[in-house]
């Protein structure tokens, strides 16, 4: 599917360019297409250089947390919940620890670091699966929660905003938190409905109500704030949380007599490798998006949506961020390219760019996650996995639009 989409970008751009040349007499259109190829390739390298530093930094801190036993502690904290949501997984099974590590990486916004851990977790769940081709209930729940993002600290999005010159890179912290909460809740409820999970069990309710209460308190605090105060609060809380977790990892590691420096170096070595492997994908999608924009195809499609929104009397500023939402379920690198292209076209602190960043952090790459996670263990019959994941995606995108109008409107 991704192959066809990528190819269609170039074919659509070429067809549009022919029309502008032969029909409108624009002889410079092909020069703009070629220039966009080189511009986007150069931008890709610049982004990966910054990303290498970010990935190296956070994989180092995550290694400290793992050696300090914080990942195992998280597994124990989540064990009562997942024993009821995944009843076929025995208590203390290695899959629980791997699932916890995967969620920890996602919570920190380290999507590329979460992938290899998630594949290991899927293999562990497959060892309990009686079928070699049909996804188990536990695998589907794990996958859907992954596609719903679970992002608490979207550090890579902060990095992209900083790289593009944002005044406050962490200003999208609270909007992303609210949007990803909505997508995760929608994903959990849709899976629970399909698998007839008993969410009203006391232990499950305690976890869900606790999370709901914390979110309700947060919303109550934010409700009376102006847009300027909301943006400032998001920046403060984002920075405080980010650095607070760094201090927590280091402090617990030191108390547990972990050589935090050596642990950091050991984990950080993986950062450069992850970043380098991302470069071909980023270049591929950025140049495709670049020629689509340069040819006028992307703008024409968005104008159609804008015309419809205006006819319905809606505020149309959300339209310019929609490319990120459309591509996100199909390709993480493609959505990342759309987000960066929106920042570049409208300004990193513009409403479309802020909304695109929030959309990028609110959901995960559904089709990519399905292909990689299920493909790694040979699953072909994914059952209700895709449907539940797309429900989570839709909930995240709609919530992102709403909260961005609330915070930045």
Backbone torsions as a table, in degrees:
resi	resn	phi	psi	omega
1	UNK	NA	-45.8	-179.3
2	UNK	-63.8	-34.9	177.2
3	UNK	-59.4	-45.5	179.7
4	UNK	-65.4	-39.5	-180.0
5	UNK	-65.5	-45.0	-178.7
6	UNK	-62.7	-44.9	178.7
7	UNK	-63.2	-39.6	-178.5
8	UNK	-64.2	-30.7	177.1
9	UNK	-59.4	-46.8	-178.0
10	UNK	-70.2	-41.7	180.0
11	UNK	-65.4	-40.4	178.3
12	UNK	-65.2	-40.6	178.8
13	UNK	-64.4	-40.8	179.8
14	UNK	-65.8	-44.0	179.7
15	UNK	-63.0	-42.4	179.2
16	UNK	-65.2	-38.0	-179.9
17	UNK	-66.7	-40.4	176.4
18	UNK	-60.0	-42.1	180.0
19	UNK	-63.3	-43.1	-178.7
20	UNK	-68.8	-32.4	178.7
21	UNK	-73.9	-52.4	-175.6
22	UNK	-79.8	-34.8	-176.0
23	UNK	-91.9	-36.6	-176.3
24	UNK	-108.5	-3.9	177.4
25	UNK	72.5	23.7	179.8
26	UNK	-88.7	96.3	-175.8
27	UNK	-79.7	-9.8	-177.2
28	UNK	-93.7	-2.1	-172.9
29	UNK	-62.0	-40.3	-178.3
30	UNK	-71.3	-30.7	175.1
31	UNK	-63.8	-38.5	178.9
32	UNK	-68.9	-36.0	178.1
33	UNK	-64.8	-46.1	-179.9
34	UNK	-64.1	-41.7	179.3
35	UNK	-62.5	-35.7	179.6
36	UNK	-65.9	-32.7	177.0
37	UNK	-59.2	-48.8	-177.7
38	UNK	-71.3	-38.2	-179.8
39	UNK	-63.0	-44.3	-178.1
40	UNK	-71.1	-34.3	176.5
41	UNK	-64.5	-42.0	178.1
42	UNK	-65.1	-41.8	178.6
43	UNK	-63.2	-36.9	179.5
44	UNK	-60.1	-44.4	180.0
45	UNK	-64.8	-42.1	178.6
46	UNK	-60.5	-41.0	-179.1
47	UNK	-66.8	-44.2	-177.5
48	UNK	-65.1	-34.0	177.2
49	UNK	-60.8	-44.8	178.2
50	UNK	-68.8	-40.3	-179.1
51	UNK	-63.2	-35.4	179.3
52	UNK	-59.4	-41.0	177.4
53	UNK	-65.5	-43.2	-179.1
54	UNK	-65.0	-45.7	-179.5
55	UNK	-65.3	-41.1	178.5
56	UNK	-61.1	-43.8	-180.0
57	UNK	-60.0	-51.5	-172.2
58	UNK	-79.2	-30.6	173.8
59	UNK	-66.9	-31.6	174.7
60	UNK	-64.6	-46.2	179.0
61	UNK	-66.6	-36.3	179.0
62	UNK	-65.9	-34.1	176.8
63	UNK	-65.0	-38.1	176.6
64	UNK	-62.4	-45.1	-180.0
65	UNK	-61.5	-38.1	-180.0
66	UNK	-67.8	-44.6	-179.3
67	UNK	-69.2	-27.1	179.3
68	UNK	-80.3	-4.9	178.6
69	UNK	86.6	7.9	-178.2
70	UNK	-70.2	-30.9	177.2
71	UNK	-68.4	-42.7	177.2
72	UNK	-63.4	-37.0	177.4
73	UNK	-63.7	-41.6	178.0
74	UNK	-62.6	-39.1	177.8
75	UNK	-60.9	-42.0	178.7
76	UNK	-66.9	-36.5	179.6
77	UNK	-67.7	-34.9	-178.1
78	UNK	-88.1	-14.4	-174.7
79	UNK	-56.4	-45.9	179.5
80	UNK	-59.9	-35.4	180.0
81	UNK	-71.6	-49.7	-174.3
82	UNK	-74.2	-21.4	174.5
83	UNK	-65.0	-25.1	179.0
84	UNK	-94.7	-32.1	176.8
85	UNK	-80.0	-27.2	177.5
86	UNK	-126.0	70.4	-173.5
87	UNK	-63.5	-19.9	-179.5
88	UNK	-80.8	-6.5	178.4
89	UNK	-97.5	118.0	-178.1
90	UNK	-64.0	148.5	177.4
91	UNK	-60.9	133.9	179.4
92	UNK	83.3	1.5	178.6
93	UNK	-64.3	144.0	-179.6
94	UNK	-54.0	-26.2	179.7
95	UNK	-59.4	-34.0	-178.1
96	UNK	-64.8	-42.7	178.0
97	UNK	-65.1	-41.0	178.9
98	UNK	-66.9	-39.6	176.8
99	UNK	-61.3	-42.4	179.1
100	UNK	-63.2	-42.0	177.9
101	UNK	-64.1	-40.0	177.9
102	UNK	-62.4	-45.3	179.0
103	UNK	-64.6	-37.2	179.2
104	UNK	-62.4	-42.9	178.8
105	UNK	-65.4	-39.6	177.5
106	UNK	-66.4	-40.6	179.7
107	UNK	-60.2	-36.7	178.6
108	UNK	-81.5	0.5	178.8
109	UNK	78.4	15.8	-178.5
110	UNK	-93.8	67.5	-173.0
111	UNK	-60.6	-38.3	179.3
112	UNK	-69.8	-33.4	176.4
113	UNK	-73.2	-30.4	-178.5
114	UNK	-70.3	-28.6	-174.4
115	UNK	-60.6	-51.7	-179.9
116	UNK	-63.6	-34.3	176.9
117	UNK	-66.9	-41.1	180.0
118	UNK	-63.6	-37.4	177.8
119	UNK	-64.4	-40.6	176.7
120	UNK	-62.2	-41.2	178.9
121	UNK	-63.9	-39.4	179.1
122	UNK	-65.6	-37.5	175.7
123	UNK	-63.3	-41.1	179.2
124	UNK	-64.7	-40.0	177.2
125	UNK	-68.3	-33.8	179.2
126	UNK	-65.8	-29.9	178.3
127	UNK	-63.8	-18.5	178.3
128	UNK	-100.7	-4.1	-175.2
129	UNK	-86.5	121.6	180.0
130	UNK	-69.6	-15.9	-179.5
131	UNK	-109.0	140.6	179.4
132	UNK	-85.9	-14.0	-175.7
133	UNK	-123.1	-16.4	-174.2
134	UNK	-105.9	128.1	-177.8
135	UNK	-65.4	137.8	176.1
136	UNK	-82.3	165.7	178.4
137	UNK	-60.2	-41.7	-178.9
138	UNK	-64.4	-40.4	178.7
139	UNK	-64.5	-39.3	179.8
140	UNK	-66.4	-44.6	179.4
141	UNK	-62.0	-44.6	179.1
142	UNK	-60.8	-43.8	-178.7
143	UNK	-65.8	-45.2	-177.6
144	UNK	-64.1	-41.0	177.3
145	UNK	-64.5	-31.2	174.5
146	UNK	-68.4	-42.9	-179.1
147	UNK	-69.1	-20.6	178.5
148	UNK	-83.2	-0.5	170.0
149	UNK	88.8	-53.0	-179.5
150	UNK	58.1	29.5	-172.7
151	UNK	-85.2	120.6	172.6
152	UNK	-99.2	-42.4	-179.1
153	UNK	-123.3	89.5	-178.4
154	UNK	-77.3	70.9	-172.3
155	UNK	-64.4	-31.9	179.6
156	UNK	-68.2	-35.2	176.8
157	UNK	-68.0	-40.9	174.2
158	UNK	-57.1	-41.5	-178.6
159	UNK	-63.9	-44.7	179.8
160	UNK	-62.6	-41.0	179.1
161	UNK	-65.2	-40.8	178.4
162	UNK	-65.0	-41.2	-179.3
163	UNK	-63.7	-29.9	179.7
164	UNK	-88.2	0.7	174.3
165	UNK	91.7	25.7	179.6
166	UNK	-63.4	140.6	177.5
167	UNK	-65.5	-40.3	178.9
168	UNK	-132.8	89.9	-175.5
169	UNK	-57.1	-28.8	-176.2
170	UNK	-93.0	12.7	-177.6
171	UNK	-62.4	-22.1	-178.3
172	UNK	-90.4	7.4	-175.3
173	UNK	-56.8	-57.0	-176.8
174	UNK	-68.9	-41.3	174.6
175	UNK	-56.2	-42.1	178.8
176	UNK	-66.2	-40.2	179.3
177	UNK	-58.6	-45.4	-179.5
178	UNK	-68.2	-41.6	-178.1
179	UNK	-67.7	-42.9	-179.3
180	UNK	-70.9	-28.8	174.0
181	UNK	-63.5	-43.6	179.2
182	UNK	-63.6	-42.7	-179.0
183	UNK	-67.2	-39.7	179.5
184	UNK	-66.6	-41.5	179.1
185	UNK	-65.1	-42.3	178.9
186	UNK	-63.9	-40.2	177.8
187	UNK	-63.5	-44.5	179.7
188	UNK	-63.2	-44.8	-178.5
189	UNK	-65.7	-38.7	-179.4
190	UNK	-67.6	-40.2	177.3
191	UNK	-67.0	-41.6	179.3
192	UNK	-60.1	-38.3	179.0
193	UNK	-66.0	-44.1	-177.7
194	UNK	-71.3	-35.1	-176.3
195	UNK	-98.3	1.4	-179.5
196	UNK	55.2	43.5	176.9
197	UNK	-73.4	142.0	-177.7
198	UNK	-90.7	85.1	-178.8
199	UNK	-71.3	-13.2	-179.7
200	UNK	-84.7	3.4	174.5
201	UNK	-60.8	143.5	-175.2
202	UNK	-54.1	-43.1	-177.6
203	UNK	-66.7	-44.3	179.8
204	UNK	-64.2	-43.6	178.8
205	UNK	-62.0	-37.1	179.9
206	UNK	-61.9	-43.7	178.4
207	UNK	-65.6	-48.6	-176.3
208	UNK	-66.9	-42.4	179.8
209	UNK	-68.3	-35.2	176.7
210	UNK	-62.7	-45.3	177.7
211	UNK	-65.8	-39.7	178.7
212	UNK	-65.2	-38.8	178.5
213	UNK	-64.2	-43.9	178.8
214	UNK	-61.3	-42.2	178.8
215	UNK	-66.6	-39.7	178.6
216	UNK	-62.4	-41.3	176.7
217	UNK	-62.3	-42.5	178.6
218	UNK	-60.6	-45.6	180.0
219	UNK	-64.9	-38.1	179.4
220	UNK	-63.9	-38.8	178.4
221	UNK	-66.9	-38.2	-176.0
222	UNK	-80.5	-20.9	-169.2
223	UNK	-58.5	-36.7	-175.6
224	UNK	-91.0	6.1	-175.5
225	UNK	-89.1	150.1	173.6
226	UNK	-76.3	169.4	179.9
227	UNK	-61.0	-39.5	179.8
228	UNK	-65.4	-41.0	179.9
229	UNK	-68.1	-37.2	178.3
230	UNK	-61.9	-45.3	179.9
231	UNK	-63.5	-41.2	179.6
232	UNK	-66.6	-39.7	179.1
233	UNK	-65.8	-41.3	178.7
234	UNK	-60.4	-41.7	179.1
235	UNK	-63.8	-46.4	-178.6
236	UNK	-63.5	-49.4	-178.1
237	UNK	-64.3	-39.7	179.0
238	UNK	-61.2	-48.4	-179.6
239	UNK	-66.6	-41.6	-179.5
240	UNK	-64.1	-44.2	179.5
241	UNK	-64.5	-43.1	-177.4
242	UNK	-60.9	-51.4	-177.9
243	UNK	-73.8	-30.3	177.3
244	UNK	-62.1	-38.5	178.4
245	UNK	-68.3	-37.3	176.3
246	UNK	-59.8	-47.7	-179.9
247	UNK	-63.8	-39.0	178.8
248	UNK	-62.0	-47.3	178.9
249	UNK	-58.5	-46.2	-177.9
250	UNK	-67.2	-41.7	-177.1
251	UNK	-66.8	-47.0	179.4
252	UNK	-64.7	-40.0	177.5
253	UNK	-60.4	-43.2	179.4
254	UNK	-65.5	-41.8	178.8
255	UNK	-64.0	-32.2	178.3
256	UNK	-86.5	10.0	178.1
257	UNK	60.7	35.6	173.5
258	UNK	-84.9	136.1	172.5
259	UNK	-73.9	90.3	-170.2
260	UNK	-62.9	-32.7	179.3
261	UNK	-66.4	-48.8	-179.8
262	UNK	-64.6	-39.5	178.7
263	UNK	-63.7	-40.3	178.8
264	UNK	-62.4	-46.5	-179.1
265	UNK	-61.2	-42.3	-178.7
266	UNK	-61.6	-44.9	179.2
267	UNK	-72.1	-35.8	-175.8
268	UNK	-66.7	-25.0	-178.7
269	UNK	-59.5	-26.2	-179.8
270	UNK	-76.2	-20.3	-173.7
271	UNK	-61.4	-45.7	-178.8
272	UNK	-64.5	-40.4	-179.1
273	UNK	-62.5	-44.6	178.3
274	UNK	-60.9	-41.6	-176.7
275	UNK	-68.1	-42.2	-179.5
276	UNK	-63.9	-39.9	179.4
277	UNK	-66.0	-21.2	-179.9
278	UNK	-78.1	-24.8	-171.8
279	UNK	-56.4	-49.1	-179.4
280	UNK	-59.0	-39.5	-179.9
281	UNK	-67.6	-40.2	-179.1
282	UNK	-66.4	-43.9	177.8
283	UNK	-61.7	-45.7	-177.9
284	UNK	-56.3	-46.6	-175.7
285	UNK	-78.8	-36.5	-179.7
286	UNK	-65.2	-41.6	-179.9
287	UNK	-68.5	-34.3	178.1
288	UNK	-65.8	-44.4	177.9
289	UNK	-66.1	-38.5	-179.6
290	UNK	-60.9	-46.3	-179.5
291	UNK	-70.5	-31.1	177.4
292	UNK	-64.7	-42.1	177.5
293	UNK	-68.4	-44.8	-176.9
294	UNK	-64.1	-30.6	-179.2
295	UNK	-78.4	-14.7	-179.0
296	UNK	92.3	-4.5	-177.8
297	UNK	-65.4	-45.7	-178.0
298	UNK	-62.6	-43.7	179.9
299	UNK	-64.8	-37.3	179.6
300	UNK	-64.6	-43.1	178.3
301	UNK	-63.9	-41.5	178.9
302	UNK	-67.4	-33.8	177.6
303	UNK	-63.8	-33.9	176.1
304	UNK	-64.2	-43.4	177.2
305	UNK	-65.2	-39.8	-179.9
306	UNK	-63.2	-41.0	179.1
307	UNK	-61.1	-41.7	179.1
308	UNK	-66.2	-42.2	-180.0
309	UNK	-64.6	-40.4	178.2
310	UNK	-64.0	-37.9	177.9
311	UNK	-63.3	-30.3	178.1
312	UNK	-87.3	-1.4	178.4
313	UNK	78.9	23.0	-177.8
314	UNK	-90.8	157.7	168.1
315	UNK	-70.5	126.4	-170.4
316	UNK	-98.7	7.9	-177.3
317	UNK	-65.5	-21.6	-179.1
318	UNK	-70.6	-19.9	-172.2
319	UNK	-61.2	-39.7	-175.6
320	UNK	-68.2	-14.2	178.0
321	UNK	-95.8	-7.0	-174.5
322	UNK	-62.8	-31.1	178.0
323	UNK	-53.9	-37.6	177.6
324	UNK	-63.1	-42.6	180.0
325	UNK	-66.0	-39.2	-178.2
326	UNK	-67.4	-37.7	-174.5
327	UNK	-87.5	-24.8	-171.4
328	UNK	-55.1	-44.1	179.2
329	UNK	-64.2	-20.0	-174.3
330	UNK	-96.8	-37.8	-173.5
331	UNK	-153.7	122.8	176.5
332	UNK	-66.6	-43.8	178.8
333	UNK	-66.9	-35.4	177.6
334	UNK	-65.7	-44.9	177.9
335	UNK	-65.0	-38.7	177.1
336	UNK	-61.7	-41.1	177.8
337	UNK	-63.7	-42.3	178.6
338	UNK	-62.3	-43.4	179.8
339	UNK	-61.5	-47.3	-178.7
340	UNK	-65.8	-38.5	179.7
341	UNK	-65.8	-37.1	176.8
342	UNK	-65.4	-42.5	176.3
343	UNK	-59.9	-42.6	-177.4
344	UNK	-68.6	-35.7	-175.3
345	UNK	-81.2	-38.3	-172.5
346	UNK	-110.6	-11.4	-175.5
347	UNK	103.9	135.9	-171.6
348	UNK	-64.7	-26.2	-179.3
349	UNK	-104.1	14.6	175.6
350	UNK	-76.1	162.9	179.8
351	UNK	-61.1	-45.7	178.3
352	UNK	-59.1	-38.7	-179.3
353	UNK	-69.6	-39.9	177.4
354	UNK	-64.1	-41.7	178.6
355	UNK	-67.7	-41.0	178.4
356	UNK	-61.7	-40.5	178.0
357	UNK	-65.1	-38.5	178.5
358	UNK	-67.6	-42.1	176.0
359	UNK	-61.3	-41.5	-179.5
360	UNK	-60.9	-35.0	-178.9
361	UNK	-89.2	-8.9	-172.6
362	UNK	-88.3	-21.5	-180.0
363	UNK	-140.9	173.0	178.6
364	UNK	-112.4	177.3	-177.4
365	UNK	-83.0	92.6	-168.4
366	UNK	-57.5	-54.1	-175.0
367	UNK	-68.5	-34.5	177.6
368	UNK	-65.8	-45.9	-179.7
369	UNK	-62.5	-43.2	177.4
370	UNK	-59.4	-46.7	-176.9
371	UNK	-64.7	-44.0	-175.2
372	UNK	-74.6	-49.7	-174.1
373	UNK	-69.3	-48.2	179.9
374	UNK	-74.2	-35.9	178.3
375	UNK	-63.9	-32.1	-178.2
376	UNK	-65.3	-24.7	-178.7
377	UNK	-116.3	10.4	174.4
378	UNK	76.9	20.5	179.2
379	UNK	-78.4	128.3	178.3
380	UNK	-113.5	-30.3	179.8
381	UNK	-99.9	100.0	-173.0
382	UNK	-90.1	-2.5	175.2
383	UNK	55.9	-125.1	-175.8
384	UNK	-92.3	12.7	-177.1
385	UNK	-60.1	-47.2	-177.5
386	UNK	-66.7	-45.9	-178.5
387	UNK	-59.1	-46.3	-179.7
388	UNK	-65.8	-37.5	179.2
389	UNK	-65.6	-39.8	179.8
390	UNK	-69.1	-32.3	173.7
391	UNK	-61.1	-43.2	178.1
392	UNK	-63.0	-41.7	178.8
393	UNK	-59.2	-48.1	-177.6
394	UNK	-62.4	-42.6	178.9
395	UNK	-62.1	-41.2	179.6
396	UNK	-65.4	-42.7	-178.0
397	UNK	-66.5	-46.2	-179.6
398	UNK	-64.3	-40.0	178.1
399	UNK	-66.5	-38.8	178.3
400	UNK	-58.6	-43.3	179.1
401	UNK	-62.3	-45.4	-178.6
402	UNK	-63.4	-47.7	-176.2
403	UNK	-70.5	-29.8	179.0
404	UNK	-70.2	-36.9	173.5
405	UNK	-64.8	-35.1	179.2
406	UNK	-68.4	-47.0	-175.2
407	UNK	-79.3	-42.9	-169.9
408	UNK	-115.7	-0.8	-173.2
409	UNK	-73.9	NA	NA
